[in-house]
Amino acid sequence: MKTRHNIIICMGSSCFARGNERALGIIKSYINKNGLDANVEFRGKLCTELCNKGPVITINDICYENVKPESVTDILDSVFTAG
């Protein structure tokens, strides 16, 4: 049985304006391109209340802070190649 992964992207105005708008598309594309739809629950959250540390993306209960859109693919690669 494959591991089920949870990805939560902060959609609060600060995170969204500072990069999560682009990260949203990158994550969707990554999931689709790698056939991960059945193994990933991907959702947005209105605000994670970590505005000063944003953009914020949480994957499997690990909070990634100050995420630049350019680093999203590397983060996802590290999660999905680890198991």
Backbone bond lengths (Angstrom), bond angles and torsions (degrees), N, CA, C in turn:
res aa  C-N    CA-C-N  psi(-1)  N-CA   C-N-CA  omega(-1)  CA-C   N-CA-C  phi
1 M - - - 1.457 - - 1.532 109.10 -
2 K 1.307 116.21 133.61 1.461 121.01 -179.49 1.524 110.82 -79.45
3 T 1.318 114.77 150.05 1.456 121.85 178.05 1.520 110.30 -69.27
4 R 1.311 116.39 136.50 1.465 122.05 175.42 1.523 107.52 -91.56
5 H 1.325 115.83 127.19 1.460 121.60 -178.90 1.522 110.28 -107.41
6 N 1.327 115.61 146.40 1.457 121.90 177.53 1.523 109.28 -118.19
7 I 1.321 115.57 125.87 1.460 121.49 177.61 1.526 107.65 -121.89
8 I 1.322 115.30 126.16 1.467 120.95 177.12 1.520 107.30 -123.36
9 I 1.315 115.79 123.50 1.462 121.03 179.10 1.526 108.32 -109.04
10 C 1.317 115.66 131.31 1.463 120.33 178.69 1.527 108.68 -71.79
11 M 1.318 115.61 126.80 1.458 121.87 179.81 1.525 111.55 -109.51
12 G 1.331 116.12 13.22 1.458 120.11 176.05 1.519 109.82 -61.33
13 S 1.304 117.11 156.30 1.469 120.72 -173.03 1.523 112.90 -59.00
14 S 1.315 118.78 -37.49 1.459 120.83 -179.40 1.523 111.33 -67.45
15 C 1.329 117.06 -51.28 1.476 120.67 179.65 1.527 111.07 -64.02
16 F 1.317 115.86 -41.86 1.465 120.31 -177.73 1.527 110.47 -62.15
17 A 1.321 116.66 -44.93 1.464 120.66 -178.40 1.530 112.49 -71.18
18 R 1.318 117.06 -27.22 1.461 120.76 -176.01 1.523 114.07 -93.28
19 G 1.333 117.59 6.55 1.461 118.40 173.93 1.510 116.75 147.35
20 N 1.330 117.75 -22.26 1.459 117.83 -177.18 1.525 113.37 -71.03
21 E 1.320 117.67 -16.36 1.470 118.87 173.04 1.529 108.87 -61.87
22 R 1.326 117.40 -45.71 1.465 121.43 177.59 1.522 111.18 -72.51
23 A 1.327 117.46 -39.66 1.467 121.52 -179.41 1.518 111.22 -60.23
24 L 1.316 117.58 -35.61 1.462 122.46 178.57 1.527 110.63 -54.85
25 G 1.320 116.83 -50.80 1.463 121.31 179.40 1.519 112.54 -65.35
26 I 1.331 116.68 -37.82 1.460 121.26 179.71 1.528 110.25 -63.98
27 I 1.317 117.18 -44.13 1.465 121.26 -179.90 1.523 110.64 -65.68
28 K 1.327 117.25 -46.11 1.470 120.55 178.36 1.522 110.87 -57.49
29 S 1.314 115.89 -45.79 1.456 121.13 -179.93 1.529 111.54 -63.38
30 Y 1.317 116.80 -42.36 1.463 122.03 -179.89 1.525 110.56 -61.49
31 I 1.327 116.40 -46.98 1.463 121.16 179.95 1.528 110.11 -59.76
32 N 1.322 116.61 -46.80 1.456 121.59 -179.14 1.525 111.72 -65.06
33 K 1.326 116.56 -49.49 1.467 122.81 -176.84 1.529 111.98 -60.16
34 N 1.335 116.84 -34.70 1.459 121.33 -176.98 1.530 113.79 -98.68
35 G 1.333 116.61 9.16 1.461 121.14 176.82 1.523 113.65 59.81
36 L 1.315 116.57 40.90 1.460 121.33 -174.98 1.530 113.58 -99.99
37 D 1.314 117.14 4.45 1.470 120.96 -174.95 1.534 113.08 -49.62
38 A 1.325 117.42 -42.84 1.460 121.11 -176.50 1.522 112.85 -74.49
39 N 1.325 117.45 -17.01 1.458 121.05 -175.36 1.519 114.33 -109.64
40 V 1.334 116.96 5.34 1.461 120.17 -175.83 1.529 110.47 -131.81
41 E 1.321 115.15 130.35 1.460 120.43 167.20 1.518 105.51 -101.59
42 F 1.314 116.75 113.83 1.461 122.39 -176.92 1.517 108.25 -117.33
43 R 1.332 115.49 123.03 1.458 118.86 -179.69 1.521 110.37 -147.71
44 G 1.292 114.38 161.65 1.449 121.18 176.17 1.513 110.16 -99.46
45 K 1.308 115.37 156.78 1.462 121.70 175.38 1.516 106.39 -128.92
46 L 1.306 116.70 135.89 1.458 120.68 -174.89 1.526 112.19 -54.84
47 C 1.309 117.33 -45.71 1.469 119.91 178.03 1.526 108.07 -160.30
48 T 1.314 116.16 135.18 1.467 120.97 177.88 1.528 111.46 -94.22
49 E 1.332 116.37 -1.83 1.457 123.77 -179.89 1.532 112.66 62.78
50 L 1.333 115.15 28.84 1.463 122.05 175.16 1.524 109.07 -119.92
51 C 1.318 115.37 39.95 1.470 121.54 -173.35 1.526 113.24 -52.98
52 N 1.316 117.25 -38.23 1.460 120.21 -178.76 1.529 112.94 -74.19
53 K 1.327 116.97 -8.51 1.464 121.66 179.48 1.521 112.16 -113.57
54 G 1.319 116.48 6.81 1.456 121.31 -174.03 1.502 114.18 -81.38
55 P 1.278 115.24 168.44 1.453 130.98 -0.15 1.535 112.14 -66.04
56 V 1.329 114.36 143.99 1.454 122.04 -176.12 1.529 109.98 -118.53
57 I 1.341 114.81 134.32 1.455 122.56 172.29 1.521 106.35 -133.37
58 T 1.332 116.84 132.31 1.458 121.71 178.61 1.520 108.42 -111.08
59 I 1.326 116.15 127.14 1.462 121.43 178.82 1.523 107.57 -127.34
60 N 1.331 115.57 120.62 1.472 121.60 179.99 1.529 111.42 50.46
61 D 1.320 116.11 46.87 1.471 124.49 177.30 1.532 114.27 68.83
62 I 1.324 117.72 9.13 1.464 121.51 173.71 1.524 107.10 -102.26
63 C 1.322 115.56 123.22 1.457 121.22 -177.03 1.528 109.81 -92.31
64 Y 1.324 115.68 120.82 1.459 122.04 176.15 1.527 107.09 -100.08
65 E 1.321 116.25 124.38 1.459 121.99 -175.82 1.516 110.89 -109.90
66 N 1.323 115.69 156.69 1.466 122.49 179.55 1.527 111.53 52.53
67 V 1.325 116.17 42.43 1.462 121.96 -176.32 1.524 110.18 -76.75
68 K 1.294 115.04 120.98 1.463 121.30 174.88 1.524 107.93 -89.23
69 P 1.337 118.16 142.34 1.463 119.70 178.90 1.531 112.80 -52.48
70 E 1.336 116.69 -33.16 1.459 121.12 -178.53 1.527 112.25 -66.78
71 S 1.331 118.29 -20.53 1.462 120.84 -177.63 1.528 113.63 -99.64
72 V 1.329 117.71 -5.07 1.463 121.22 -176.38 1.525 111.67 -59.76
73 T 1.313 118.41 -45.83 1.465 121.18 -178.75 1.527 110.89 -62.26
74 D 1.324 117.83 -41.02 1.471 120.74 178.02 1.527 111.31 -62.92
75 I 1.325 116.73 -40.42 1.466 120.64 177.86 1.526 109.86 -63.26
76 L 1.318 116.70 -47.85 1.458 120.43 179.85 1.524 110.96 -62.64
77 D 1.325 117.76 -42.06 1.466 120.55 177.30 1.532 110.67 -57.98
78 S 1.321 116.93 -43.14 1.474 119.54 -178.61 1.524 111.43 -65.43
79 V 1.318 117.49 -35.49 1.465 121.51 179.50 1.531 110.33 -72.16
80 F 1.308 116.59 -48.00 1.460 119.44 -172.73 1.522 113.98 -81.31
81 T 1.311 118.94 -18.25 1.468 119.20 173.98 1.516 111.07 -88.20
82 A 1.333 116.39 -16.72 1.462 120.50 177.71 1.527 112.04 -79.73
83 G 1.317 116.05 -16.53 1.457 117.50 179.17 1.463 110.59 130.62
